[in-house]
Amino acid sequence: MKFSKEIKRNILFITVGTFSLSTVMIIVFLIVGEFSLPVLWGAIIGSSLASLNFYLMTVTLHKVADSDGNGKAIAGISYTLRNVMMLVGAAVAIALLKVNPISFLIPYIFPRISIHLMQIWESHNSKKSISKEDDDYES
C-alpha cells in the first residue's frame, strides 16, 4: 500500500506525539512518586497499541477511498476488529503482563490529542505563510 507524503507525515506526527505524551505521563508518575516498571511497560505497550490502531485506521480509510461501493462495510469491519484488538491488548497487558492499568489506558487518548495539536500547528503555520505572502505582496 502506497501512502502519499502527507499521509506518511501525519502517521509519523501522530506516532511521535503519542509517545511524547506518554513520556510526559511517565514524568508525572515520577513526580508524584508512583513510577515503577509496570508503569513504564504500560505506557510503552499502550502507546504502541494506540499508534497501531491509528495506523490501521489510516490503512482502512485509504482502502475505503479506493473501494468501489463497499467502503462502508470495510470501515465497519475494520472498526470492530480494531476495537477487539484494543480490548484483547488491554486484557493481556493488564491481566497477564501485570502492567499498570492507568499508564496503559491513558495513551489510548493520545492519538486524538496529537491530531488536535497537529491541526493547531498546521493552522498556525498556514497563518504565518499567509501573513508572509501578504508582506511580500505589499513590498
C-alpha positions in Angstrom: 0.0 0.0 0.0 1.4 3.3 -1.1 0.7 6.4 1.0 1.2 10.0 0.0 3.9 12.0 1.6 1.3 13.9 3.6 -0.3 10.8 5.0 3.2 9.4 6.0 4.0 12.7 7.7 0.6 12.6 9.6 1.2 9.0 10.7 4.7 9.9 11.9 3.4 13.1 13.7 0.7 11.1 15.5 3.0 8.3 16.5 5.7 10.7 17.8 3.0 12.8 19.5 1.6 9.6 21.2 5.0 8.6 22.5 5.9 12.1 23.5 2.7 12.5 25.5 3.4 9.1 27.1 6.8 10.4 28.1 5.1 13.4 29.8 2.8 10.9 31.6 5.8 8.9 32.8 7.4 12.1 34.1 4.1 12.9 36.0 4.3 9.4 37.5 7.9 10.1 38.6 6.9 13.5 40.1 4.1 12.0 42.2 6.3 9.1 43.3 4.3 6.4 41.6 6.8 5.4 38.9 7.5 1.7 38.6 8.4 -0.8 35.9 4.7 -1.8 35.3 4.1 2.0 34.7 6.8 2.1 32.1 5.7 -1.1 30.4 2.0 0.1 30.5 3.0 3.3 28.8 5.1 1.6 26.1 2.5 -1.1 25.3 -0.4 1.3 25.5 1.3 3.8 23.2 2.2 1.1 20.8 -1.3 -0.3 20.5 -2.8 3.3 20.2 -0.3 4.1 17.4 -1.0 0.7 15.7 -4.8 1.4 15.9 -4.3 4.8 14.3 -2.1 3.3 11.5 -4.7 0.5 10.8 -7.4 3.2 10.7 -5.4 5.1 8.1 -4.9 1.9 6.0 -8.7 1.3 6.2 -9.6 4.8 5.2 -7.1 4.5 2.3 -8.8 1.2 1.2 -12.3 2.8 1.6 -11.3 5.7 -0.6 -10.1 3.3 -3.3 -13.0 0.9 -3.0 -15.9 0.7 -5.4 -19.0 1.0 -3.2 -18.4 -1.5 -0.3 -16.4 1.1 1.7 -19.0 1.3 4.5 -18.7 -2.4 5.1 -14.9 -2.4 5.1 -14.9 0.5 7.5 -17.4 -1.2 9.8 -15.4 -4.5 9.9 -12.2 -2.6 10.5 -13.7 -0.6 13.3 -14.9 -3.8 15.0 -11.6 -5.6 14.6 -9.6 -2.7 15.8 -11.7 -2.4 18.9 -11.4 -6.1 19.6 -7.6 -5.7 19.2 -7.6 -2.9 21.7 -9.7 -4.8 24.1 -7.7 -8.0 23.8 -4.5 -6.0 24.1 -5.8 -4.4 27.3 -6.8 -7.7 28.8 -3.5 -9.4 28.0 -1.4 -6.4 29.2 -3.2 -5.8 32.4 -4.1 -9.4 33.4 -1.1 -11.4 32.1 1.7 -8.9 31.9 0.6 -7.0 35.1 1.2 -3.5 33.6 -0.2 -0.5 35.4 -3.7 -0.1 34.0 -3.7 3.7 34.2 -0.4 4.1 32.3 -1.7 1.5 29.8 -5.1 3.0 29.1 -4.3 6.8 29.1 -2.2 6.5 25.9 -5.4 5.4 24.1 -6.4 9.1 24.0 -3.0 10.4 23.0 -3.5 10.0 19.2 -6.7 12.2 19.4 -4.7 14.8 21.4 -1.9 14.6 18.8 -4.3 15.1 16.0 -5.6 18.3 17.6 -2.1 19.5 18.2 -1.2 18.8 14.6 -4.2 20.8 13.4 -3.3 23.7 15.7 0.3 23.5 14.4 -0.8 23.5 10.8 -3.2 26.3 11.3 -0.5 28.4 13.0 1.9 27.7 10.2 -0.6 28.5 7.4 -1.4 31.8 9.1 2.4 32.6 9.2 2.7 31.7 5.5 -0.3 33.8 4.6 1.0 36.8 6.5 4.4 36.4 4.9 2.8 36.3 1.5 0.9 39.5 2.3 4.2 41.2 3.4 5.8 40.0 0.1 2.8 41.3 -1.8 2.9 44.8 -0.2 6.7 45.2 -0.9 
